[in-house]
Amino acid sequence: MAWILNETPRPMVWKLVKETPCLSKRVALYDLCGVFGGRRNCLKLNETENPVLEEFEIFLNREYAINLQRFFSTRVRLETEPILEV
């Protein structure tokens, strides 16, 4: 299941999905709200190993130049926004 979001969820939502195995293996989060503001870097949390969702990510990049970066990566920085800490 993919949650495609047009508003950034609270950090507790990211943390809940990440730390709950029954969710993290079944649910991928895509925060695409930056696209509405003209940014091309967006956040994701996808630990599902689902080939359909992996293909979806490739599609977003190829067709819309959207770069999905992992939410919990400490090295990721979006254009002008710092990554949220939970």
Buried (B, 14 or more C-beta within 10 A) or exposed (E): EBEEBEEBBEEEBBBBBBEEEEBBEEBBBBBBBBBEEEBBBBBBBBBBEBEEBEEBBEEBEEEEEBBBBBBBEEEEEBEEEEBBEB
